[in-house]
Structures are given as C-alpha cells and as structure tokens.
Amino acid sequence: MRGDADAGKYVEFYNDPKTKLPVYSLYGKTRKPSKEMLKGIDVLVYDIQDVGVRSYTFISTMGLAMEAASENNLEFVVLDRPNPLGGIKVEGNILEEEYKSFISQYPIPYVYGLTCGELAKMLIAEKMINVNSNFEVKVIPMQNWKREMTFAETNLHWIPTSPHIPNEGSAMFYPMTGILGELRDAVSIGVGYTLPLKLLVQNGLMELILLMN
C-alpha cells in the first residue's frame, strides 16, 4: 500500500496507520480478491503505477482482480498511468505456457509497450483471463500522454513502486538487470544499495559496473 514491502514478501492483512482503513493483502494468504473482501463494494478500482515489464506482479494482480470483479458482478475501473518505458518499445520473448507463474502470468512480450488500461482491455479481448462474456473494463484515460513519452518526459512526479524502484531511472534499467537479480550467488544488481538495478557487482571478484550515474 505504501510501497515499502520487498518483492515476494508475505504481507498480512492490516489496518493502514494513516487512514485506519483495513488493507486486504493480495501478497499473502491469497492473490485474488475473495468474496468476503469484496462484500459491500460497488466498484473495484485499479490505480497502480506499473513499470512496463511482464515480470512485475502488478499486472498479474490486475488480471486476477478483474476475474474477481467478473465473478462478483462488480464494475472494474482502471485509472490509466504512463508506461515508464514509453508506448513504442516492445521487446523480449513471449511467455511459454510451461513457465507461467504469478511472476509472469500472461503470454505477452517481456517489454510490452502498453499502459495498464490498454493491457487490461487486451487481456479481455485475447481471452487471457477468465471473465464473463459481458464483462467490460472502464479505463479512465490520461491527458496529454503520447506513446513515445518516457516517464521523465511526462514531467510527472515518480512515486516509488517498490523499495527497489525508487525513481524512473530504476524502471528503465529493470528490463536489463532485474532478471540477473535471480543469480544472487553470482552477481548483485545493487538492491540494498543506493543505486538499485543501476549497477552490477560480480561477487568474489567485486567487479563493479556502473550503468548509470
């Protein structure tokens, strides 16, 4: 909720200390909103800044939330946000079904070049999620955004999407260095330092490769 939980961390239900409202975690006991969570809800709203890369779990959560909305006859609304990598670049392999997981849920390119609202519509149109035939998503569009814009070019203030993505520069390097972070015994990608995803440290040799100052 506050962007302070590390990737993959188990998050329990809790009351938000600022608003005192209950927070139902989708990174704990369940990854899909349950009927009990949605009791009394009229509209389910997705308002999350994504990073434009398939392995970032926010889009997996969006798809599962859309399925839950369909199952419970709720309206689903996406407040669209810029893709920080822009809307032109599409790169990387398509997910193979045998490797499907919460980390990579949909058969889309690794860098997919869509906003979250565009992706939500595509998930329905291409039947990548299980929703009723009459289910629709309402996307609240952005103003003045152009496909070629990177996040820096929007002049918007970046709010960290996680402790490891403190600025839009980290989001730009995530497609290149994020996967390398799985090789924890061989290389460090700067997580835990002041330049996450922007440097590589080869363990043992301590060879530092600064990618961005």
C-alpha positions in Angstrom: 0.0 0.0 0.0 2.8 2.3 0.9 5.5 0.8 -1.5 7.6 -0.4 1.4 7.3 -4.2 1.1 10.1 -6.0 -0.7 9.4 -8.1 -3.8 8.0 -11.5 -2.9 7.5 -10.6 0.8 4.5 -12.2 2.5 2.1 -9.4 3.6 -0.7 -10.0 6.1 -4.0 -8.1 6.4 -3.6 -4.9 8.5 -5.1 -1.5 9.2 -3.4 1.3 7.3 -1.7 3.5 10.0 -2.6 6.8 8.3 -6.2 6.2 7.2 -7.1 3.5 9.7 -8.8 1.6 6.8 -8.5 -2.2 6.5 -6.0 -3.4 3.9 -6.6 -6.8 2.4 -3.3 -8.1 1.2 -3.1 -9.9 -2.2 0.5 -10.9 -1.4 -0.3 -13.1 1.5 -2.9 -15.8 2.0 -4.4 -15.2 -1.4 -3.5 -13.4 -4.6 -7.1 -12.9 -5.8 -9.7 -10.8 -4.0 -12.2 -13.1 -2.2 -16.0 -12.7 -2.0 -15.5 -11.7 1.7 -13.1 -8.9 0.7 -15.5 -7.5 -1.9 -18.6 -7.6 0.3 -20.3 -4.2 0.2 -18.1 -3.0 -2.7 -19.8 -1.3 -5.7 -16.7 -0.6 -7.9 -13.2 -2.2 -7.9 -10.6 0.4 -8.9 -7.1 -0.4 -10.2 -4.9 2.7 -9.6 -1.3 1.4 -9.6 1.8 2.7 -11.4 3.4 -0.2 -13.4 6.9 -0.5 -14.9 6.0 -1.9 -18.3 7.7 -5.3 -17.8 5.9 -8.7 -17.7 7.7 -9.9 -14.6 6.4 -7.1 -12.4 3.5 -8.7 -10.5 1.2 -5.7 -10.5 -0.3 -6.7 -13.9 -0.9 -10.2 -12.6 -2.8 -8.7 -9.7 -4.8 -6.6 -12.1 -5.9 -9.6 -14.1 -6.9 -11.6 -11.0 -8.8 -8.7 -9.7 -10.6 -8.4 -13.0 -11.6 -12.1 -12.7 -12.8 -11.5 -9.2 -14.9 -8.5 -10.3 -16.5 -10.6 -13.0 -17.3 -13.4 -10.7 -19.0 -11.0 -8.2 -20.7 -8.8 -10.8 -18.7 -5.7 -9.9 -17.7 -2.8 -12.1 -14.0 -2.7 -12.8 -12.2 0.7 -13.4 -8.6 1.3 -14.4 -7.2 4.7 -13.7 -4.6 4.7 -16.5 -1.0 5.6 -15.9 2.0 6.1 -18.3 4.2 3.2 -19.2 7.6 4.5 -17.9 9.3 2.8 -20.9 7.1 4.5 -23.3 4.4 3.0 -25.6 6.6 2.2 -28.6 9.2 -0.3 -27.4 8.1 -3.9 -27.5 11.0 -6.4 -26.8 11.7 -9.9 -25.5 10.2 -13.3 -25.8 6.6 -14.3 -25.3 5.9 -16.3 -22.2 5.9 -20.1 -22.7 2.9 -21.7 -21.0 5.0 -24.2 -19.1 6.8 -21.3 -17.3 3.6 -19.5 -16.3 3.6 -18.2 -12.8 2.4 -15.2 -10.7 5.7 -13.5 -11.7 4.9 -14.0 -15.4 1.2 -14.6 -15.9 0.4 -13.7 -19.5 1.7 -14.6 -23.0 3.0 -11.1 -23.8 6.5 -9.8 -24.6 8.8 -9.1 -21.7 8.6 -5.4 -22.5 5.1 -5.0 -23.7 4.7 -1.3 -24.6 1.2 -0.8 -23.2 -0.4 1.2 -20.5 -2.2 -0.7 -17.8 -5.5 0.3 -19.2 -4.6 -0.9 -22.7 -3.3 -4.2 -21.2 -6.5 -4.7 -19.3 -8.5 -4.4 -22.4 -6.2 -6.8 -24.3 -6.4 -9.4 -21.5 -10.2 -9.5 -22.1 -10.1 -9.3 -25.9 -7.5 -12.0 -26.2 -9.2 -14.2 -23.6 -6.1 -14.3 -21.4 -8.2 -14.1 -18.2 -11.4 -15.9 -17.3 -14.3 -13.4 -17.2 -17.9 -13.4 -18.3 -18.7 -12.7 -21.9 -20.4 -9.5 -21.0 -17.7 -8.2 -18.7 -16.2 -4.9 -19.5 -13.4 -2.8 -18.1 -13.8 1.0 -17.8 -10.5 2.9 -18.4 -10.2 6.5 -17.3 -7.7 7.9 -19.9 -4.7 10.1 -19.3 -4.5 13.6 -20.6 -1.7 14.8 -22.9 0.2 11.5 -22.9 1.8 10.4 -26.2 3.1 6.9 -26.9 6.7 7.9 -27.5 7.0 9.5 -24.0 9.2 8.0 -21.3 8.2 8.8 -17.8 10.8 11.5 -17.5 9.2 13.3 -20.5 5.8 13.4 -18.8 7.2 15.8 -16.1 5.2 13.8 -13.5 6.5 13.1 -10.0 7.6 9.5 -9.7 6.2 7.7 -6.6 8.3 4.6 -5.9 6.5 1.4 -7.0 8.6 -0.6 -4.6 11.8 0.0 -2.5 13.8 -1.3 -5.4 12.3 1.1 -7.9 12.9 4.5 -6.2 12.8 6.5 -9.4 12.0 6.3 -13.1 15.7 5.6 -13.9 15.5 2.3 -12.0 12.4 1.4 -14.0 14.3 2.0 -17.2 17.0 -0.5 -16.1 14.7 -3.1 -14.7 14.2 -5.0 -18.0 18.0 -5.4 -18.3 19.2 -6.1 -14.8 16.1 -7.4 -13.0 16.4 -10.9 -14.2 20.1 -11.0 -13.3 19.0 -10.5 -9.7 17.9 -14.1 -9.6 21.6 -15.1 -9.9 22.2 -13.9 -6.3 25.2 -16.2 -5.7 27.0 -14.8 -8.8 26.0 -11.2 -9.2 24.4 -8.3 -7.3 22.3 -5.8 -9.1 22.6 -3.1 -6.4 19.5 -4.0 -4.4 20.1 -2.8 -0.8 22.5 -0.1 -2.1 21.7 3.4 -3.2 21.6 2.5 -6.9 19.2 -0.5 -7.2 19.2 -2.0 -10.7 21.7 0.6 -12.0 24.9 -1.3 -11.2 26.3 -4.8 -11.3 28.7 -6.3 -8.8 30.2 -9.6 -9.7 30.6 -11.5 -6.4 34.0 -12.7 -5.5 35.8 -10.5 -8.0 33.9 -7.4 -6.8 34.0 -6.1 -10.3 31.8 -3.0 -10.3 29.9 -2.0 -13.5 28.2 1.3 -13.1 25.4 1.5 -15.6 24.1 5.0 -14.7 25.4 7.8 -12.5 
